[in-house]
């Protein structure tokens, strides 16, 4: 989700901005809707209603399908978390490098100022 400062500067929104407003439910639904739409949160309370007349064999097969969907969800969620963790690590490294650069520049300026003062003596 772009912030107004991102839009004004023409920059892509940061990872934090993109995920800051997402809830766990939204993440779950986003992943699960691509795997098994019947298992998104809005459908869970009435999950069995459309299947009231299914046989025990059909019921078992449907729940086996749901089990596979949850296994796929777990894999995709793990990939999502890994990707997010990697992105945070890259961002952290970039921030640290920028901070080191700024600190180095300030130290250089300070040393140059001291050197100029010593030469003036």
N, C-alpha and C positions, 0 to 999 in steps of 0.2 A: 504494500500500500504506500504510494508515494506521499511524502510529506510536502508541505507547501514550499519548504526550502529546497527540496529535491526538484520540484517542478520548476522553481524559479531559476535554479542553476543548470537545469537540463541534465542532471545526473540521474543515473538509475537509483531506485530506492535501495537502501542498505538491507542486508539480511534481517537485521533487527526490526526494521520498519515493516518488512514483508510479513513477519511472523508475530509481531508484537500483539496484534489483536486476535490471533487465532486461539480458540479454546481447544481443549482436548477433544471435545465432541466434534468440532469442525474438522480437526485433523483426522479423527477416526472416520467420519462420514466421507471425507475427501478420498481417503484410501479405499475404504470398503465399497463405496459406490461403483468403483471400477472393477471390483471383484464379484460382489454379490449384492446387488441393489436391495434385495429383500432384507438384508441385515443392517441397513442404515438405522440409526437410532429412532427415527420417526416411525419406523415399521415394526419395531420390536414388540410393542404391546399387543399388536394384532397379528403377529406373525403366523399363528396357526389358523386364524379365522378363514382365510380363503381355502384352506385345506381340510375343512371339517369333515368332508366325506372321503378323505383318502384312506386307503387300506393301511394296515400295520406295515406291510412291506414298502409301500410308497412313503410312509412316514419315516421309516428307517433309512430309506434311500435319500430322502430330502435332508435329514439330519446328518447323514454322511457327507452330503454335498456341502452343508454348512460347516462341518468340521474341516473339510478341505479349504473352504473359503477362509476360515480363521487361521489356518496354517499359512495360506498365502498372505493374509493380512500381516501376520507376525513377521514374515520375511520382508515385505514391503515397508513395514514400520521400522524394522531394523535398518534397512537401507536409508530411509528418510532420516533417522536419528544419526546414522553414520555420516551422511552427507551434510547434515546440519552441523555436527561436531567438527567435521573437516573445515567447513566454511568459517566457523567461529575461530578455529585454530589459525587459519590463514589470515583472517581479519586481525586477530590478536598480534600475530607476528608483524603485520604491516604497521599496526599502531606502535608497537615497540620500536621498530626501525625508524619510524617518523619521529618518535620521541627522542631516540638516540641522536638523530640528525639535528633536531632543534637544540638539544642539550649541547652537542658538539659545536654547533654554530655559536651559541651564546658563550661557551667557554673560549672559543677562538677570539671572539670580540673582546672578552674580558682580558685575555692574555695580551692581545694587541694593544688595548688601552693601557695596561700596566707597562708594556714595553715602551710605548710612546711617552709615558710619564717618566720612566727611568732615563730615556734619552734626553728629555728636556732638562734633567738635572745637570 
